[in-house]
Amino acid sequence: MKRGACSQSLTLVAAALLAPGCYVLFDVDDARERENTAAACSDGVDNDSDGKIDCDDPDCQGLAQCPPGGRGNPCGNGVVDPDEQCDTAIPQGQVGACPTSCDDANTCTTDRLTGAGTCFAACVHDPRPDCCGNGRLDLNESCDDGNQRDFDGCSRSCVFERALVLTRMEILSGPEGCDLDGDGTPDNAFGGSADQAARDRISNYVSMNFGTCATVVSLLLFVGEDPRMMEPSRFSFQLGVDTTSPPEPINYFSGHEPFFVRSEGIDANGQPLLALDSMAPGGSLVTNRGNVTFFLPLCDSGPSIPIDIKMTTLNGTLTSTPVGVTGLSARLCGAPTARSIHHLPNNGGLGGATFLDLLVVGVNAIGLRVDPTQPDVDIDADGLEHFQDTDGDGNVDLCIDGNGTQIPGRDCADDPRIADAYSLAMDIEAVGSQLAGRAP
């Protein structure tokens, strides 16, 4: 304060006349400087002698560590006081510790830390516009369920996911197959090898495992921009597991049962291992020809058997409502590999230990006939492979590669040189189901 300014500053200063004129000896503003810093407002001392300490002093209000209204306990006392969000003295990882960084693992938010270093530190996650997973239907999105998870009805890329659960399959007779090799005639070596009674028995045996004795089910998964899947989509087989514990198989085919998707048909990036392009304009489903893995749940030999089917097509009728698919009646054609068929146990009481043994050796008993049959689809283009039962016990024990190489042993079909397949045609039916995410 300058000399001669006393009359203008009496409400601001305490002054004394030491000599003619007016001199300021004690400036209240200067005193308050000592009670409006972070250090002064948390030292437990009444620095400006106004009877109020630290954050209870109005001069401290507005500082980061002092909320409006005042409080008696300073930030950093190791206790989250009623007017604090956290306390800086509480170690990280313990309840009440103040955040030092923010990351909600959601790419649809911008993460920022407010009040860093104070007892009011907090994480703020600002939604990013036009981002899949922000819970809003933005440009180029078909759906947005507020997360970036797959197999819950809306994918991580914000397209619809719809599933059906397989209820029935019927192996067709040889003339009812599809033309896989382009010669104008149907190909169905698997179905053509068996009479009607044998085909029915195999179909019933497999279909039974979709029902009440299975703890998992075969799902048909469609992913696309149209919830009815009439527009271009992607189709794959997946394994589903009941979301209830213990499982309730009686509800599997109600059309409303939710299933978790198991990991067998999913790659390291969380996407289906193998899928076909599909579309169903007006409900008429067609797919391209490609490779799929069909997961067959079995009651009496483990949770599932993966069947690799080459040159697969799926054609039929897909029914739906505006919100999703409700049913499928279709014909599946393709060529399951001999290696996969070797892994499918034959527990029907007739023939060898596996379905490959049954096909290669054949059986004719109790009104059932399966003629000895060899692979008819040359997958690796080195000539068709052959299988033999050299000791007459009904089980394959010698595999002969297309180039003539002989591979002995009961599991010779597992040799990587064995790649050929049997043509197959079957009719399948499925009903709608719900998706509940990845299996925990």
C-alpha positions in Angstrom: 0.0 0.0 0.0 1.3 3.4 -0.9 1.6 6.5 1.3 -1.5 8.7 1.1 -3.9 5.8 0.3 -5.1 5.2 3.9 -8.7 6.5 3.4 -9.2 4.1 0.5 -7.9 1.0 2.3 -9.1 1.0 5.9 -11.3 -2.0 5.2 -8.4 -3.8 3.8 -5.5 -3.1 6.0 -4.5 -2.5 9.7 -2.2 0.6 9.7 -0.2 2.7 12.2 1.3 6.1 12.0 5.0 5.9 12.8 5.8 9.2 11.3 3.9 12.0 9.6 2.0 10.3 6.8 0.4 6.9 6.6 2.3 3.6 6.5 1.0 0.1 6.4 2.6 -2.2 9.0 0.2 -5.3 8.6 -1.6 -6.1 5.3 -4.5 -8.5 5.9 -4.3 -9.7 2.3 -0.7 -10.6 2.9 -1.8 -12.6 6.0 -4.4 -14.4 4.0 -1.7 -15.4 1.5 -0.5 -17.8 4.3 -4.0 -19.5 4.5 -4.7 -20.1 0.8 -2.1 -22.4 -0.3 -2.2 -26.2 -0.3 0.5 -26.4 2.4 -1.1 -23.8 4.6 -4.5 -25.4 4.2 -3.4 -28.8 5.4 -0.9 -28.1 8.2 -3.4 -28.0 11.1 -2.4 -24.4 12.0 -4.6 -21.3 12.1 -2.1 -19.3 10.0 -4.1 -16.1 9.8 -5.4 -16.2 13.4 -9.0 -16.0 12.3 -10.0 -18.9 14.5 -10.5 -21.3 11.6 -8.1 -24.0 10.6 -7.3 -25.4 7.2 -10.3 -26.3 5.1 -12.8 -24.9 7.6 -11.3 -21.5 6.8 -13.2 -19.8 4.0 -9.9 -18.6 2.5 -9.1 -22.2 1.7 -12.3 -22.9 -0.2 -11.8 -23.6 -3.8 -8.5 -25.2 -3.4 -8.3 -28.7 -4.9 -8.1 -30.4 -1.5 -10.9 -28.3 0.1 -14.5 -28.8 -1.1 -17.1 -26.1 -0.7 -18.6 -26.1 2.8 -15.4 -26.8 4.7 -14.3 -29.8 6.8 -12.1 -30.3 9.8 -9.9 -33.1 8.5 -7.2 -32.3 5.9 -6.6 -34.5 2.8 -4.0 -37.1 3.4 -4.9 -38.2 6.9 -5.4 -41.8 5.7 -9.2 -41.7 6.1 -11.8 -41.1 3.5 -13.8 -38.4 5.3 -17.4 -37.7 4.5 -16.7 -34.9 2.1 -13.8 -36.8 0.3 -14.0 -39.2 -2.6 -10.7 -40.9 -1.6 -7.6 -40.2 0.4 -4.1 -39.7 -1.0 -2.5 -41.5 2.0 -4.3 -44.8 1.4 -2.0 -47.1 -0.6 -2.9 -48.0 -4.2 -4.9 -51.2 -4.4 -6.7 -50.6 -1.1 -10.2 -49.4 -0.6 -10.4 -45.6 -0.6 -7.1 -45.1 -2.5 -7.1 -42.2 -4.9 -6.8 -43.2 -8.6 -3.6 -42.2 -10.4 -4.7 -43.4 -13.8 -7.9 -44.3 -15.6 -8.5 -47.1 -18.1 -11.9 -48.8 -18.5 -10.6 -51.1 -21.3 -13.3 -49.6 -23.6 -12.2 -48.1 -26.8 -15.4 -46.2 -27.0 -14.5 -43.9 -24.2 -11.9 -41.3 -23.7 -10.5 -41.8 -20.2 -9.3 -38.8 -18.1 -8.3 -38.3 -14.4 -9.7 -35.2 -12.6 -8.4 -33.9 -9.3 -5.1 -35.7 -9.6 -3.1 -35.8 -6.4 -6.1 -34.7 -4.3 -8.8 -36.4 -2.2 -11.2 -35.6 -5.0 -9.4 -37.5 -7.7 -11.9 -39.3 -10.0 -12.0 -41.2 -13.3 -14.2 -39.8 -16.0 -15.0 -41.9 -19.1 -16.3 -39.7 -21.9 -18.2 -41.6 -24.6 -16.7 -41.3 -28.1 -19.1 -40.5 -30.9 -19.6 -43.0 -33.7 -18.0 -45.8 -31.8 -19.3 -49.4 -31.6 -20.0 -50.2 -28.0 -21.1 -46.8 -26.8 -24.7 -47.9 -26.5 -25.9 -45.6 -29.2 -26.8 -46.6 -32.8 -24.3 -44.5 -34.8 -23.5 -44.3 -38.4 -22.7 -47.6 -40.1 -23.9 -49.7 -37.1 -26.7 -52.3 -37.2 -26.9 -52.6 -33.4 -25.1 -51.3 -30.4 -25.6 -53.0 -27.0 -23.1 -50.9 -25.1 -20.2 -53.4 -25.1 -17.6 -54.8 -27.4 -18.3 -58.5 -26.8 -19.2 -61.2 -29.4 -21.9 -63.9 -29.2 -24.4 -61.9 -27.1 -26.7 -60.8 -30.0 -24.7 -57.8 -31.1 -21.0 -58.4 -32.2 -18.0 -56.3 -31.3 -18.3 -54.7 -34.8 -22.0 -53.8 -34.1 -23.7 -56.3 -36.4 -26.4 -58.7 -35.4 -25.7 -62.2 -34.2 -28.5 -64.8 -34.4 -28.4 -68.5 -33.5 -30.5 -71.6 -33.9 -30.1 -74.9 -32.0 -30.0 -78.1 -34.1 -32.9 -80.4 -33.4 -32.8 -83.1 -36.1 -30.6 -84.5 -38.8 -31.5 -87.2 -41.4 -28.9 -88.9 -43.6 -30.3 -89.1 -47.1 -30.0 -92.0 -49.6 -27.3 -91.9 -52.3 -29.5 -90.4 -55.1 -30.6 -87.5 -52.9 -27.1 -85.9 -52.6 -25.6 -82.8 -54.2 -23.3 -82.7 -57.1 -19.9 -82.0 -55.5 -17.6 -82.9 -58.4 -19.6 -81.2 -61.2 -20.4 -84.3 -63.2 -24.1 -83.7 -63.1 -24.9 -86.6 -60.6 -25.5 -86.4 -56.9 -22.6 -87.4 -54.6 -23.5 -89.1 -51.3 -21.2 -92.0 -50.7 -21.9 -92.0 -47.0 -25.7 -92.3 -47.4 -25.4 -94.5 -50.4 -23.4 -97.1 -48.5 -26.3 -97.8 -46.1 -29.9 -99.1 -46.5 -32.8 -97.2 -45.0 -32.8 -99.0 -41.7 -29.1 -98.3 -41.2 -29.5 -94.6 -42.2 -32.4 -94.2 -39.8 -30.4 -95.9 -37.0 -27.4 -93.6 -37.5 -29.6 -90.5 -37.8 -31.5 -91.4 -34.7 -28.3 -92.1 -32.8 -26.8 -88.8 -33.7 -30.1 -86.8 -33.3 -30.6 -88.3 -29.8 -27.4 -86.5 -28.7 -29.0 -83.1 -29.5 -31.6 -83.8 -26.9 -32.0 -84.5 -23.3 -28.8 -86.5 -22.7 -26.4 -83.9 -24.0 -24.9 -81.2 -21.8 -24.0 -79.1 -24.9 -25.8 -78.4 -28.1 -24.9 -77.7 -31.7 -25.6 -74.1 -32.6 -26.0 -72.6 -36.1 -24.7 -69.1 -35.9 -25.5 -66.3 -38.4 -23.8 -62.9 -38.3 -24.9 -60.0 -40.4 -26.4 -56.5 -40.7 -30.0 -57.8 -41.0 -31.5 -59.4 -37.8 -33.6 -61.7 -40.1 -30.4 -62.8 -41.9 -32.1 -62.3 -45.3 -29.2 -60.0 -46.4 -25.6 -61.2 -46.8 -24.3 -62.8 -43.6 -21.8 -65.3 -42.3 -22.8 -68.8 -41.1 -20.9 -71.2 -38.9 -21.4 -74.1 -36.5 -20.7 -73.5 -32.9 -21.1 -75.4 -29.6 -23.6 -74.0 -27.1 -23.8 -74.7 -23.4 -26.8 -74.0 -21.1 -26.6 -70.9 -19.0 -28.3 -72.6 -16.1 -26.7 -74.8 -13.5 -27.5 -77.7 -13.5 -28.5 -77.7 -17.2 -32.1 -78.1 -18.1 -32.2 -79.9 -21.5 -36.0 -80.0 -21.5 -35.9 -76.3 -22.4 -33.3 -76.5 -25.2 -35.7 -76.4 -28.1 -38.2 -73.9 -26.8 -36.9 -71.2 -29.1 -36.1 -68.9 -26.1 -33.4 -70.8 -24.3 -30.1 -68.8 -23.9 -26.8 -70.5 -24.5 -23.1 -69.5 -24.0 -20.9 -70.1 -27.0 -18.0 -72.5 -26.1 -14.5 -71.9 -27.4 -14.0 -75.0 -29.6 -15.1 -73.2 -32.8 -13.5 -69.9 -32.0 -10.0 -68.7 -33.1 -7.4 -66.7 -31.1 -9.1 -63.5 -32.2 -12.5 -64.6 -31.0 -13.9 -65.2 -34.4 -15.4 -68.4 -35.9 -12.7 -70.8 -37.1 -14.6 -71.5 -40.4 -17.6 -69.8 -41.8 -19.6 -69.7 -45.0 -21.1 -66.7 -46.8 -24.9 -66.9 -46.7 -28.0 -65.0 -47.6 -31.7 -65.8 -47.4 -33.8 -63.4 -49.7 -37.4 -64.0 -48.9 -36.3 -66.8 -46.5 -34.6 -69.0 -49.1 -31.2 -69.7 -47.6 -28.2 -70.3 -49.8 -24.5 -70.4 -48.9 -21.3 -70.6 -50.9 -19.3 -73.8 -51.0 -16.6 -73.9 -48.3 -15.2 -75.7 -45.3 -16.9 -75.9 -41.9 -16.4 -77.7 -38.6 -19.6 -79.3 -37.3 -19.5 -80.0 -33.6 -21.5 -83.0 -32.6 -22.3 -83.3 -28.8 -22.2 -86.9 -27.7 -23.7 -88.2 -24.5 -21.5 -91.2 -24.0 -18.1 -90.3 -25.4 -17.1 -86.9 -24.2 -18.6 -83.4 -24.7 -18.3 -83.1 -28.5 -16.7 -84.5 -31.6 -15.5 -82.0 -34.3 -16.4 -83.2 -37.8 -14.5 -81.4 -40.5 -16.7 -81.1 -43.6 -15.2 -80.0 -46.9 -17.0 -78.4 -49.9 -20.0 -77.7 -47.7 -23.2 -76.0 -48.8 -26.4 -75.3 -46.9 -29.7 -74.6 -48.7 -33.2 -74.4 -47.3 -35.9 -72.2 -45.7 -35.0 -69.8 -42.9 -37.9 -68.4 -40.9 -37.7 -65.3 -38.9 -39.4 -62.3 -37.2 -38.3 -58.7 -37.5 -36.0 -59.3 -34.5 -34.4 -62.5 -35.5 -34.4 -66.0 -36.9 -36.8 -68.6 -35.5 -36.2 -71.8 -37.5 -34.4 -73.5 -40.3 -35.2 -76.5 -42.5 -32.3 -77.1 -44.9 -30.2 -79.6 -46.8 -26.5 -79.8 -45.9 -24.1 -81.3 -48.4 -20.4 -81.7 -48.1 -17.6 -84.2 -47.5 -16.7 -85.1 -43.9 -13.0 -86.2 -43.8 -12.2 -89.8 -43.0 -10.0 -88.5 -40.2 -13.1 -86.9 -38.5 -15.3 -90.0 -39.1 -12.6 -92.0 -37.4 -13.1 -89.9 -34.3 -16.8 -90.6 -34.2 -17.4 -93.6 -32.0 -19.7 -96.4 -33.2 -21.6 -97.4 -30.1 -24.5 -99.0 -31.9 -23.4 -102.5 -31.3 -22.8 -103.5 -34.9 -19.6 -103.0 -36.8 -16.2 -101.7 -35.8 -15.3 -99.2 -33.0 -15.7 -96.1 -35.1 -17.9 -95.0 -38.0 -14.9 -95.1 -40.3 -14.6 -98.8 -39.4 -18.3 -99.3 -40.1 -18.0 -97.6 -43.5 -14.8 -99.4 -44.6 -15.6 -102.9 -43.4 -19.4 -102.8 -43.6 -22.0 -104.8 -41.7 -25.1 -106.9 -42.6 -27.0 -108.1 -39.6 -30.3 -107.7 -37.8 -31.9 -106.1 -40.8 -29.2 -103.5 -41.2 -26.8 -103.2 -44.1 -23.8 -101.0 -44.7 -21.8 -101.8 -47.8 -18.0 -101.5 -47.6 -17.2 -98.1 -48.9 -14.0 -96.1 -49.5 -13.6 -92.3 -49.7 -14.8 -90.7 -52.9 -13.6 -87.1 -52.6 -9.9 -86.5 -53.2 -9.2 -83.5 -51.0 -5.4 -83.3 -51.4 -5.4 -84.2 -55.1 -2.9 -87.0 -54.9 -5.4 -89.8 -55.6 -8.0 -91.4 -53.5 -7.0 -93.0 -50.3 -8.0 -96.5 -49.2 -8.4 -98.2 -45.8 -8.1 -101.9 -45.0 -8.8 -104.3 -42.1 -5.9 -106.6 -42.4 -6.6 -108.9 -39.5 -10.4 -109.3 -39.9 -11.4 -107.9 -36.6 -13.8 -105.3 -38.1 -11.5 -102.3 -37.5 -9.3 -100.4 -40.0 -5.6 -101.0 -39.3 -4.0 -99.9 -42.6 -4.3 -96.6 -44.5 -3.0 -96.3 -48.0 -2.3 -92.8 -49.2 -3.3 -91.7 -52.7 0.3 -91.9 -53.8 0.6 -95.5 -52.6 2.3 -94.9 -49.2 1.2 -97.4 -46.6 0.5 -96.3 -43.1 -0.2 -99.1 -40.6 -2.0 -98.9 -37.3 -5.4 -98.5 -35.7 -5.0 -94.7 -35.8 -3.5 -94.5 -39.2 -6.4 -92.2 -40.2 -4.9 -89.5 -37.9 -1.8 -89.3 -40.0 -1.6 -85.8 -41.6 -1.1 -87.5 -45.0 -4.6 -88.8 -44.8 -7.0 -86.0 -46.0 -9.7 -87.5 -48.2 -13.4 -87.5 -47.4 -16.8 -89.1 -48.0 -19.5 -87.2 -49.8 -22.6 -86.8 -47.6 -26.1 -85.2 -47.8 -28.4 -84.8 -44.9 -31.5 -82.8 -44.1 -31.4 -80.8 -40.9 -33.8 -78.8 -38.8 -33.2 -76.2 -36.1 -35.2 -73.8 -33.9 -34.3 -70.3 -32.6 -32.3 -69.8 -29.5 -30.7 -66.9 -27.6 -27.1 -65.9 -27.2 -25.7 -65.1 -23.8 -22.0 -64.5 -24.7 -18.8 -66.5 -24.4 -18.8 -69.4 -22.0 -17.1 -68.4 -18.7 
